[in-house]
Amino acid sequence: MYKEAEANVHNAEGLRLSKKMFDEAVKNGDKKAQCIALAVQVKHYGIDAKNKSLFDKTVENMKQLAKVFGYTQYYYFALRMDILHDIAQNRMFQALRKAETMHKEAISDNNSYGIYYSLKNLGNIYSHRRNNKLALESFKKAFDYHVANLPDQDLGDITRPYTECLIKEKYYSEAENICTRTIKETKSDDSKLLAMFDRAKIYFLQKDKRKFDKEYSNITARQNKLTLAKNYTGKANELEAYRNLLEGNTDEALKYAERISRPDVKLNMLLEISKQRNDWKQAYKYHTRLNRFNDSTFYTIHDNDIAEINAQMGYDKLQNEKMKVEMQNAMFEQQRLQQKILAEKEHAEKQKIMLENAELEAQKMKANISMHESEKVMHQMFNEQQIMKFEADKNRTRTKVLLSGVAIMILIVFIIYLLNRKRLREKTLKVLQAKNNELVIARNEAETANNMKTKFIQNMSHEIRTPLNSIVGFSQLLLQQEMELSDKEKAKFGVIINNNTELLMTLINDILKISELESNNYQLTFAKHKCNEMMAMAVNTVIHRKPENVKLYSTSEVDDDYEFVTDAKRLDQVFINMLTNAEKYTEQGEIRLHCSTTENPGKLTFSVTDTGVGIPPEEAETIFDRFKKLDDFKQGVGLGLNICRLIAEKLSGEIFVDTAYTQGARFVLVLPTDIQPTAMPAN
């Protein structure tokens, strides 16, 4: 019956079977079966947000029964489902408090199930709130705890969210290790296949086609053997899109991308396709849509957090009002006791008067009776007097005790009220301060990213338009047959078209170079190269672009056969960028590329010295910033020197402006000479 109810948990039949199962379990006294039946009901009500009252009632009932019956795992199952329901409804603040409480209770009970799922839920909550640092910490703790304490359970349960978070942060190596371990250790075919999908995604992001093709073949072979492959249509479409992108077939990749159901995954895929097509306008549109989608989810969570905080503050306010009413009741009780004490005091005064009257009466009787009877009566009166005094003292003592008790009770209530009020204020301030800090950080990051994006698009639009206009204009002139152009004019136009084509290619290469340098796929290949030969090649590459009145040459303090270990391709890029920059700002004089071993002993010092306009000392550091240009009217995006600095850092060197040189500008590149000739990743 349980299997049938579980299979129909999404519909009314599953609910009916679970209730029937619960009734039979109660009848047979089967406590565990009662918990299992309630678990099915919790799943059923949790699917539809309209059933929240029934869901909350069933969760509470399951928690109570599990505690009474001693089945703590089902108690923590109910807590887990309650938290997942809040996450699904974007009630992250409430879910976070419940997850933290669940974690504390599970540790106190030493319950492995509760500890693991509380850590996993914390990771999911932090991930939804875009706090990937805390999310990774929680997922790692959950993963390590699962490995150490839950060896019989499916490892893929934690692998999927953990790997997704690692990929977001671009920790590809660690994510690959997690997937590989899951494939080896899990017994679930589902989990193995999903881990293989994630590993293929990692290889795609690393642009490692060889590993991707191997993983693709393994997935295809496994899918053909498993009947459950139909459940992974979305993953399969994503995989096919990756494969076609790596093969350069963007049209086929687009077909599979359109079939992906998850909006964020689909937009990411369309963004990658547009980038590969160099369709930057479309890429910008998809990037904007992706940001809006992510921001809409984030702001929904934020609004729900604010609403929950306000609700909590309203509840605390009601508690304060309740305490005020209790204080007023205590004061009324004190007044009533005071009135009672006054009444008893008046009664004591009356008794005193009666006692005095009795004494007078005794004196009167003493005069009328005999001595013997008088003594007897006096003795009796004395006893009565002592009894009345004892009663009066007793009443006074009781009154003092009552007053002291009331005063102490009022003092305790007042102290509790003050402590609760102070704790509430501190708690509220901490929550609001933390929320404000998160919002300020998120806003600043968004503004910075938006400004960078706007500046980049503006610069690119301006810099690309200028050479394109020249190319198109002079090409049209060459194609117009009615214009009789001489061979000299045609050659001149061809040179102009060629120069602008080279400029356009330089702009695009700079953008691609920045992207490559900032990715985790950038690799350096260190080998021995001849120093003077590399310098000569760089000079020959750019000499055709120098002004007519400028002399461009290279000098060196080392012999022609001197070799050192470096990445020739990357160093050549630095030389070319520095020489090109010097050519832009030098109209006459000379430009010299020089190599020195004495300026910085133990290292190689390369310098590009020109007789141009020079660089102000106050801008000697900012000149290496991205998009920074001394003269906005000069062609270029302002990326060349920024690329030089990035490459210099990856070559374990440094680049700077020599502010002591005043005859123009002098750029200095210092590189170590102790690097071993081996291939190593830049990161």
C-alpha positions in Angstrom: 0.0 0.0 0.0 2.9 2.4 0.8 4.5 2.0 -2.6 1.2 2.7 -4.3 0.6 5.7 -2.1 4.1 7.0 -2.8 3.7 6.6 -6.5 0.4 8.6 -6.4 1.6 11.2 -3.9 0.8 14.1 -6.4 -2.9 13.2 -6.6 -5.9 12.5 -4.4 -5.5 8.7 -4.7 -2.1 8.9 -2.9 -3.7 11.0 -0.1 -6.6 8.5 0.2 -4.2 5.5 0.4 -2.0 7.2 3.0 -4.9 8.0 5.3 -6.1 4.4 4.9 -2.7 3.2 5.8 -2.6 5.5 8.8 -5.9 4.2 10.1 -4.9 0.6 9.7 -1.6 1.3 11.5 -3.4 2.9 14.4 -5.7 -0.1 14.6 -2.8 -2.6 14.6 -0.7 -0.5 16.9 2.1 -0.1 14.3 3.8 3.1 15.3 6.4 3.2 12.5 3.7 2.7 9.9 1.8 5.7 11.3 4.9 7.8 10.8 5.4 6.5 7.2 1.8 7.3 6.3 2.1 10.8 7.7 5.3 11.3 5.6 3.3 10.6 2.4 0.7 13.1 3.5 3.3 15.7 4.3 4.7 15.3 0.7 1.2 15.5 -0.8 0.2 18.7 1.0 3.7 20.3 0.4 3.3 20.1 -3.4 0.4 22.7 -3.5 1.0 26.1 -1.8 -2.8 26.4 -1.3 -2.7 23.5 1.3 -0.4 25.4 3.7 -2.7 25.1 6.7 -3.1 21.3 6.1 0.6 21.0 5.5 1.5 22.8 8.8 -1.0 20.7 10.7 0.3 17.4 9.3 3.9 18.4 9.9 3.2 19.3 13.5 1.2 16.0 14.0 4.1 14.0 12.5 6.7 15.8 14.7 4.7 15.0 17.9 4.0 11.4 17.0 7.7 10.8 16.0 8.9 12.2 19.3 6.4 10.2 21.4 7.1 6.9 19.5 10.9 7.5 19.6 11.4 7.6 15.8 13.5 10.7 15.7 14.4 10.3 12.0 10.8 10.9 11.0 10.8 13.9 13.4 13.7 15.4 11.4 12.0 14.4 8.1 9.1 16.6 9.1 11.4 19.5 9.9 13.2 19.0 6.6 10.0 19.0 4.6 8.8 22.1 6.4 12.1 23.9 5.5 11.9 22.8 1.9 8.3 24.1 1.7 9.5 27.5 2.9 12.3 27.5 0.4 9.9 26.7 -2.5 7.8 29.7 -1.5 10.9 32.0 -1.2 10.4 32.4 2.5 14.2 32.3 3.1 14.3 34.2 6.4 11.9 31.8 8.0 13.6 28.8 6.4 17.0 30.0 7.7 15.7 30.2 11.3 14.1 26.8 11.1 17.3 25.2 9.5 19.5 26.7 12.3 17.1 25.4 15.0 17.0 22.0 13.3 20.8 21.8 13.2 21.1 22.6 17.0 18.5 20.0 17.9 20.1 17.4 15.7 23.5 18.0 17.3 21.9 17.8 20.7 20.2 14.5 19.8 23.3 13.3 17.9 20.9 12.4 15.0 22.9 11.8 11.7 19.9 12.3 9.5 19.0 15.6 11.1 22.6 16.9 11.1 23.1 16.1 7.4 19.9 17.5 6.1 20.1 20.7 8.2 23.6 21.4 6.7 22.3 20.7 3.2 19.2 22.9 3.7 21.5 25.7 5.0 23.5 25.4 1.8 20.4 25.6 -0.4 19.1 28.7 1.6 22.4 30.6 1.3 22.6 29.6 -2.4 19.2 31.1 -3.1 20.2 34.3 -1.2 23.4 34.6 -3.4 25.7 34.1 -0.5 27.8 31.5 -2.3 30.6 31.6 0.3 28.4 30.4 3.2 26.6 28.0 0.8 29.9 26.3 -0.2 30.8 26.0 3.5 27.5 24.4 4.4 27.6 22.0 1.3 31.2 21.0 2.1 30.2 20.2 5.7 27.2 18.2 4.5 29.3 16.3 2.0 32.1 15.5 4.5 29.5 14.5 7.1 27.6 12.3 4.5 30.9 10.5 3.6 31.8 9.9 7.3 28.4 9.0 8.8 26.0 8.0 6.0 27.9 5.5 3.9 24.8 3.5 2.9 22.9 6.5 1.5 23.1 7.9 -2.0 26.1 10.3 -2.3 24.4 11.9 -5.3 21.9 13.6 -3.0 24.5 16.2 -1.9 26.7 16.1 -5.0 24.2 17.8 -7.3 23.7 21.1 -5.3 27.4 21.1 -4.1 28.7 20.7 -7.7 26.3 23.4 -9.0 27.6 25.9 -6.4 31.2 25.1 -7.2 30.6 25.6 -10.9 29.0 29.0 -10.2 32.2 30.1 -8.4 34.4 28.5 -11.2 36.0 26.0 -8.9 36.1 23.5 -11.8 38.9 21.2 -10.5 37.1 20.6 -7.1 33.8 20.2 -8.8 35.3 17.6 -11.2 36.8 15.7 -8.2 33.4 15.6 -6.4 31.7 14.2 -9.6 34.4 11.6 -10.1 34.1 10.4 -6.6 30.3 10.2 -6.8 30.5 8.1 -10.0 32.9 5.7 -8.3 31.1 5.3 -5.0 27.4 5.7 -5.6 25.2 2.7 -6.3 22.5 4.7 -7.9 22.4 4.8 -11.7 20.5 8.1 -11.6 23.2 9.8 -9.5 26.0 8.4 -11.7 24.4 9.7 -14.8 23.7 13.2 -13.3 27.3 13.4 -12.0 28.5 12.5 -15.6 26.3 15.3 -17.0 27.8 17.8 -14.5 31.4 16.6 -15.3 30.7 17.1 -19.1 29.5 20.6 -18.3 32.8 21.3 -16.5 34.8 20.1 -19.5 32.7 22.4 -21.7 33.3 25.4 -19.5 37.1 24.6 -19.6 36.9 24.2 -23.4 38.5 20.8 -23.1 37.0 19.1 -26.2 39.0 15.9 -25.8 37.6 15.2 -22.2 34.2 16.4 -23.2 34.0 14.0 -26.2 35.0 11.1 -24.0 32.4 11.9 -21.3 29.8 12.4 -24.0 30.5 8.9 -25.3 30.2 7.4 -21.8 26.9 9.2 -21.2 25.4 8.1 -24.5 26.4 4.5 -23.8 24.9 4.6 -20.4 21.7 6.3 -21.6 21.2 3.6 -24.2 21.3 0.9 -21.4 19.0 2.7 -18.9 15.2 3.0 -19.2 15.4 6.1 -17.0 17.1 8.1 -19.6 13.8 9.7 -20.6 13.7 11.5 -17.3 16.8 13.6 -18.3 15.5 15.3 -21.5 16.6 18.7 -20.2 20.1 17.5 -19.4 20.4 15.8 -22.7 19.4 18.9 -24.6 22.0 20.9 -22.6 24.6 18.3 -23.4 23.9 18.3 -27.1 24.1 22.1 -27.1 27.5 22.0 -25.4 28.7 19.4 -28.0 27.7 21.5 -31.0 29.2 24.6 -29.5 32.5 22.9 -29.0 32.3 21.8 -32.7 31.5 25.3 -33.8 28.0 24.3 -35.0 26.0 27.2 -33.5 22.9 26.6 -35.5 22.4 23.0 -34.1 23.4 24.3 -30.7 20.6 26.9 -30.9 18.0 24.2 -31.7 18.8 22.2 -28.6 19.1 25.4 -26.4 15.5 26.4 -27.4 14.3 23.0 -25.9 15.8 23.6 -22.4 13.0 24.3 -19.9 15.0 26.0 -17.1 15.0 29.7 -17.9 18.4 30.5 -16.3 20.1 27.5 -18.0 18.5 28.4 -21.3 19.5 32.1 -21.2 23.1 31.1 -20.3 23.2 28.8 -23.3 21.9 31.4 -25.7 24.4 33.9 -24.3 27.3 31.4 -25.0 25.9 30.8 -28.6 25.8 34.6 -29.3 29.3 35.1 -28.0 30.6 32.3 -30.3 28.8 33.9 -33.2 30.4 37.3 -32.2 26.8 38.6 -32.1 27.6 41.0 -29.3 24.3 42.9 -29.6 22.3 39.7 -29.1 24.7 38.6 -26.4 24.0 41.8 -24.5 20.2 41.3 -24.7 20.5 37.7 -23.3 22.9 39.0 -20.6 20.4 41.6 -19.6 17.5 39.1 -19.5 19.6 36.7 -17.4 20.4 39.5 -14.9 16.7 40.5 -14.7 15.7 36.9 -14.1 18.2 36.4 -11.4 17.4 39.8 -9.8 13.7 39.1 -9.8 14.2 35.9 -7.8 16.6 37.7 -5.5 14.3 40.7 -4.9 11.3 38.3 -4.3 13.4 36.6 -1.6 14.4 40.1 -0.2 10.7 41.3 -0.1 9.7 38.1 1.7 12.5 38.6 4.2 11.3 42.1 5.0 7.7 40.9 5.3 8.8 38.1 7.7 10.9 40.5 9.8 8.0 42.9 10.0 5.7 40.1 11.0 8.2 39.0 13.7 8.4 42.5 15.0 4.6 42.7 15.2 4.6 39.4 17.1 7.2 40.7 19.6 5.2 43.9 19.9 2.1 41.9 20.9 4.3 40.0 23.5 5.3 43.4 24.9 1.7 44.5 25.1 0.8 41.2 26.9 3.6 41.8 29.4 2.3 45.4 30.0 -1.2 44.0 30.7 0.4 41.5 33.1 2.2 44.3 34.8 -1.1 46.3 35.2 -2.8 43.2 36.6 0.1 42.8 39.1 -0.3 46.4 40.2 -4.1 45.9 40.6 -3.4 42.8 42.7 -1.0 44.9 44.8 -3.6 47.5 45.4 -6.1 44.9 46.3 -3.7 43.4 48.9 -3.0 46.9 50.3 -6.7 47.4 50.7 -7.0 44.0 52.4 -4.1 44.9 54.7 -5.8 48.2 55.6 -9.0 46.3 56.4 -7.1 43.9 58.6 -5.4 46.9 60.3 -8.8 48.4 61.0 -9.9 45.1 62.3 -6.9 45.0 64.6 -7.7 48.5 65.8 -11.2 47.4 66.6 -9.9 44.4 68.5 -7.6 46.7 70.4 -10.5 49.0 71.4 -12.5 46.0 72.4 -9.6 44.8 74.5 -9.4 48.2 76.2 -13.1 48.1 76.8 -12.8 44.6 78.2 -10.1 45.9 80.6 -12.3 48.7 81.7 -15.1 46.2 82.2 -12.8 44.0 84.2 -11.9 46.9 86.4 -15.6 47.6 87.0 -16.3 43.9 87.7 -13.3 43.9 90.1 -15.0 46.4 92.3 -18.2 44.4 92.5 -17.1 40.8 93.1 -15.0 39.2 95.6 -11.2 39.1 95.5 -11.1 35.4 94.5 -13.6 35.8 91.7 -11.9 39.0 90.6 -8.5 37.2 90.3 -10.1 34.4 88.4 -11.8 36.8 86.0 -8.6 38.8 85.6 -6.6 35.7 84.8 -9.1 34.7 82.2 -9.0 38.2 80.7 -5.2 38.2 80.7 -5.3 35.0 78.7 -7.7 36.4 76.2 -5.6 39.5 75.9 -2.5 37.4 75.2 -4.4 35.4 72.6 -5.6 38.6 70.9 -2.1 40.1 70.9 -0.7 36.9 69.3 -3.4 37.0 66.6 -2.6 40.7 65.9 1.2 39.9 65.6 0.4 37.0 63.4 -1.8 39.2 61.1 1.0 41.8 60.9 3.6 39.2 60.0 1.4 37.7 57.4 0.8 41.1 55.9 4.5 41.9 55.7 5.1 38.5 54.0 2.4 39.2 51.5 3.7 42.7 50.7 7.3 41.4 50.3 6.1 38.6 48.0 4.1 41.0 45.8 7.0 43.5 45.6 9.5 40.7 44.6 7.0 39.4 42.0 6.6 42.8 40.5 10.3 43.4 40.5 11.0 40.0 38.7 8.3 40.7 36.1 9.7 44.2 35.5 13.3 42.8 35.1 12.1 40.1 32.7 10.2 42.8 30.7 13.3 45.0 30.4 15.6 42.0 29.5 13.2 40.8 26.8 12.8 44.3 25.4 16.6 44.8 25.3 17.1 41.4 23.6 14.4 42.1 21.1 15.9 45.5 20.2 19.4 44.0 19.8 18.1 41.1 17.7 16.1 43.4 15.4 19.0 45.8 15.0 21.4 43.0 14.1 18.9 41.6 11.5 18.3 45.0 9.9 22.0 45.9 9.9 22.9 42.6 8.3 20.2 43.0 5.7 21.2 46.6 4.9 24.8 45.5 4.5 23.8 42.8 2.1 21.7 45.2 0.1 24.5 47.9 0.0 27.0 45.3 -1.2 24.6 43.9 -3.9 23.7 47.4 -5.1 27.4 48.5 -5.3 28.3 45.4 -7.2 25.4 45.8 -9.6 26.3 49.5 -10.2 30.0 48.8 -10.8 29.2 46.0 -13.2 26.6 48.1 -15.1 29.1 51.1 -15.3 31.8 48.8 -16.6 29.5 47.2 -19.1 28.2 50.7 -20.3 31.7 52.1 -20.6 32.9 49.0 -22.5 30.0 49.1 -25.0 30.5 52.9 -25.5 34.3 52.5 -26.2 33.8 49.5 -28.4 31.0 51.2 -30.4 33.2 54.3 -31.0 36.5 52.5 -31.7 35.0 49.9 -34.1 32.9 52.4 -36.0 35.9 54.5 -37.0 37.9 51.8 -38.8 34.8 50.2 -40.2 33.7 53.6 -41.8 37.2 53.8 -43.4 37.1 50.3 -44.7 33.6 50.6 -46.1 34.1 54.0 -47.6 37.4 53.4 -49.4 36.1 49.9 -50.5 33.1 51.5 -52.1 35.4 54.0 -53.9 37.5 51.2 -55.3 34.3 49.4 -56.5 32.8 52.3 -58.3 33.7 51.9 -62.0 32.7 55.4 -63.0 35.5 56.8 -60.8 38.7 56.7 -62.8 41.4 56.1 -60.1 45.1 55.9 -60.8 47.1 52.9 -59.7 48.8 55.1 -57.1 45.4 56.2 -55.7 44.2 52.6 -55.6 47.3 51.5 -53.8 46.9 54.3 -51.3 43.3 53.3 -50.7 44.4 49.7 -50.3 46.9 50.7 -47.7 44.3 52.7 -45.8 41.9 49.7 -45.9 44.7 47.3 -44.8 45.7 49.6 -41.9 42.1 50.0 -40.6 41.6 46.2 -41.0 44.7 45.6 -38.8 43.4 48.2 -36.3 40.0 46.4 -36.1 41.7 43.0 -35.7 43.8 44.5 -32.9 40.7 45.7 -31.1 39.0 42.4 -31.3 42.2 40.5 -30.3 42.6 42.7 -27.2 39.0 41.9 -26.1 39.5 38.2 -26.7 42.9 38.4 -24.9 41.3 40.0 -21.8 38.6 37.3 -21.8 41.3 34.5 -22.1 43.5 36.0 -19.4 40.6 36.2 -16.9 39.3 32.7 -17.5 40.6 29.6 -15.8 41.6 28.1 -19.1 44.6 30.4 -19.7 47.8 28.3 -19.8 51.4 29.2 -20.1 54.1 27.1 -21.8 57.6 27.8 -20.5 60.5 26.9 -22.8 64.0 28.2 -23.7 64.1 31.1 -26.2 66.8 33.4 -27.5 66.3 36.9 -26.0 67.7 39.1 -28.8 65.8 37.1 -31.5 62.5 37.6 -29.7 63.2 41.4 -29.5 64.1 41.6 -33.2 60.9 39.8 -34.1 58.7 42.2 -32.1 60.4 45.2 -33.7 59.9 43.8 -37.2 56.2 43.1 -36.4 55.4 46.8 -35.7 58.0 48.7 -37.6 55.7 49.4 -40.6 53.3 51.3 -38.3 55.9 53.8 -36.9 55.7 57.5 -37.9 58.1 58.5 -40.7 60.3 60.7 -38.5 60.8 58.1 -35.8 63.7 55.6 -35.5 62.6 52.2 -34.1 65.4 49.7 -33.0 66.4 47.3 -30.3 69.6 47.0 -28.2 70.8 44.4 -25.7 73.4 43.7 -23.0 73.4 39.9 -23.7 74.9 37.9 -26.6 72.8 36.7 -29.5 73.0 33.1 -28.3 71.8 34.0 -24.7 68.6 32.0 -23.8 66.1 32.2 -21.0 62.9 30.3 -20.0 59.6 32.1 -20.7 56.4 31.8 -22.7 57.5 33.3 -26.1 53.9 33.9 -27.3 52.9 35.9 -24.2 56.1 37.9 -24.0 55.9 38.8 -27.7 52.4 40.1 -27.0 53.8 42.4 -24.2 56.6 43.7 -26.5 54.2 44.4 -29.4 51.7 46.2 -27.1 54.4 48.4 -25.5 56.0 49.3 -28.9 52.5 50.0 -30.4 51.7 52.3 -27.5 55.0 54.2 -28.0 54.3 54.6 -31.7 51.0 56.2 -31.0 52.5 59.0 -28.8 55.8 59.5 -30.6 55.8 61.8 -33.6 59.6 62.3 -34.0 62.8 61.1 -32.4 63.3 57.4 -31.6 61.8 54.3 -29.9 64.2 51.8 -28.4 63.5 48.2 -27.1 66.4 47.4 -24.7 67.4 44.3 -22.6 69.5 44.7 -19.4 71.0 42.3 -16.9 72.6 44.9 -14.7 69.6 47.2 -13.9 68.1 44.4 -11.7 70.8 41.8 -11.0 69.6 38.3 -11.2 66.7 39.2 -13.4 66.1 40.3 -17.0 64.9 44.0 -17.4 63.2 44.9 -20.7 62.4 48.5 -21.4 60.7 50.5 -24.2 61.9 54.1 -24.2 60.5 56.8 -26.5 60.8 60.5 -27.1 57.1 61.2 -27.2 54.7 63.2 -25.0 55.5 61.2 -21.9 53.3 60.2 -19.0 52.5 62.4 -16.0 53.8 60.9 -12.7 50.4 61.0 -11.1 49.0 58.7 -13.9 52.0 56.3 -13.9 49.9 53.6 -12.1 46.4 54.3 -13.5 47.7 54.0 -17.1 47.5 50.2 -16.6 43.8 50.3 -15.8 41.3 48.9 -18.2 40.0 51.4 -20.8 42.5 54.1 -19.6 43.8 56.4 -22.3 45.9 59.5 -22.0 44.5 61.0 -25.1 40.8 60.2 -25.9 41.3 61.2 -29.5 43.9 58.5 -30.1 42.6 55.2 -31.6 42.3 52.2 -29.3 40.1 50.9 -26.5 42.7 51.3 -23.7 43.3 47.6 -23.2 46.8 47.1 -24.4 48.7 48.1 -21.3 46.2 46.4 -19.1 46.9 43.2 -21.0 50.6 43.7 -20.5 50.2 43.9 -16.7 48.0 40.8 -16.6 50.5 38.8 -18.7 53.5 40.1 -16.7 51.8 38.9 -13.4 51.2 35.5 -14.9 54.9 35.4 -16.0 55.9 36.1 -12.3 57.2 39.5 -13.3 56.2 43.1 -13.0 55.6 46.1 -15.4 55.7 49.8 -14.5 56.4 53.3 -15.7 59.9 54.8 -15.0 58.8 58.2 -13.6 62.5 59.3 -13.4 62.8 59.4 -17.2 61.7 62.8 -18.5 62.6 62.8 -22.2 59.3 60.9 -23.1 58.0 57.7 -21.6 59.9 54.6 -20.4 58.0 51.3 -19.7 59.9 48.7 -17.8 59.2 44.9 -17.7 61.2 42.8 -15.1 61.2 39.0 -15.4 62.8 36.3 -13.3 65.4 34.0 -14.8 64.9 31.0 -12.5 61.7 29.5 -14.1 62.0 25.9 -15.1 61.1 24.8 -18.7 57.8 23.1 -18.0 54.1 23.5 -18.9 52.0 24.8 -16.0 48.5 26.3 -15.7 48.4 30.0 -15.1 46.0 29.7 -12.2 
